[in-house]
Amino acid sequence: MTDSASTAPAHPGLPATGRSTAELLADLAALRAADLPTRGRRTTAYVYDSGRPEVRAAAEQAYLAMLEVNGLDPTAFPSVVALERQVVGATAARLGGDDATPGIFTSGGTESIILAVKAARDARPDLTDPELVIPATAHAAFHKAGAYLGVRVVSTPVDPATFRADPDAMAAARTDRTVLVVASAPSYAHGVIDPVAEIAADAARRGIPCHVDACVGGWLLPWLADAGAPVPAFDLSVPGVTSLSCDLHKFGYAPKGASVLLFRDEAMRLRAYYACAVWPGYTVVNPTVQSSKGAGPLAGAWATMQALGEDGYRELGRAALAATARVIEGVKAIEGLTVLGSPDATLVALGTDADLDLFALADESRARGFFLQPQLSVDGLPANLHLTLTGVSAEGVEDLLAVLAESADAVRPLGPPRPPADIVALLEQVDLTELDNATFAALLPAAGIDLSSADGPARMAPVNRLLDALPPAVRELIATRFLSALYSPHLGG
Ligand SMILES: Cc1ncc(COP(=O)(O)O)c(C=O)c1O
């Protein structure tokens, strides 16, 4: 046996003998070198930084203190119930409910939405073909909930100028099979609040529940209203709104894995729950999709809320609002760039009125240190670049505008995005479901994607241009194939 054979681990990925914490943390730091920064103001999607080290420290320590507590059984770990009551109660109190409002702490917006759809579906056991009516701008989580739960999603066009839901189109789309209608406050893609009162009133007249997706706005809009922003009523105070989701891991600035789903009444919450006694183990009764779950995210959310307090959130909201106003103003001075619609919160979609290649612009901005999230065109809604502005954005807003201006200058000579017509045609013909991962991975370089680069593709514009030129169903197939290839160690490099 050679030396290398004797030291090679028997199980790849698992060392033969345990390693020190210092080594492990060094590994993680090395791996994270290629990640986007999670703090500061340069990553304008995915992360929410309060900019307050003492708040983060409180959350981290609370998270660790509850790391091993299992939310599977609240009678074994009553701390979970006590914390959840506080977190849900605080959320309800700010969002048109009170301390009697039933709620569930979930792992995120998607889980809250899946549970809201489940509760609505299960309220109508008489229907074999339930439907969900959404505006086209509703979050993808509703499509996911529909797919998971066997509820057909009926998507309705939004106003092409304001990007807000069209209550008449939604009213026209509901049928006797509609189990739930949806409004966003605000939508993620354009940051605008749908006409919640009209949508909910129409639903109520028909006896249909109405869910408000306030995942991104629920813990932001009330503080913006305090800061003087005109925020229309969107929460449980609006007649006809029967459930609402509010993510604390967004503008609650809590560590990830934290959302609250509120219900108008207890009967609806009961339908979100799941119980199973037809197996020989412990009786399962779960409020969430997850069964065993650490109480870290709950404790982290609780600690963040407690450490920031009302004045902390109010100050962060005021700062985010000021940053947003400055971005909207500053973008007007950049030739070729526009803001889509009139954002009601602190999320902004940057479009173009001069056919700029926005995907190339995102790459240019990233090369200059600012990450902007590309959003592809769909349903006649134009492609754009997403910016979520948070409490820490204000300090960097002039840098951001300078980077946007420079990036726009850099891409202006390129003209409009030019997708590779031959590859678009090829991908529209190939049956992607028939390809194995290796063949799929071999196609990627032609689209400008290099799976062997640990740093991820430096330039995403070729990929985005290509995807944008393809129908959504083909995009979905490519995206899932890409993910599968990415997670295949022999292909991922
Ligand atoms: C309006 C809205 N709904 C739902 C979600 C889904 O949330 P999550 O990513 O936590 O599952 C998001 C996420 O950005 C959102 O903005």
The ligand as an ORCA input file, in Angstrom:
! r2SCAN-3c Opt
* xyz 0 1
  C     -43.139     39.088     -2.189
  C     -42.384     37.821     -1.899
  N     -43.060     36.682     -1.663
  C     -42.441     35.522     -1.395
  C     -41.069     35.442     -1.363
  C     -40.401     34.112     -1.103
  O     -39.658     34.180      0.068
  P     -38.531     33.114      0.459
  O     -37.400     33.320     -0.491
  O     -38.208     33.481      1.871
  O     -39.111     31.756      0.361
  C     -40.321     36.600     -1.614
  C     -38.862     36.554     -1.647
  O     -38.200     37.482     -2.063
  C     -40.997     37.816     -1.882
  O     -40.327     38.955     -2.122
*
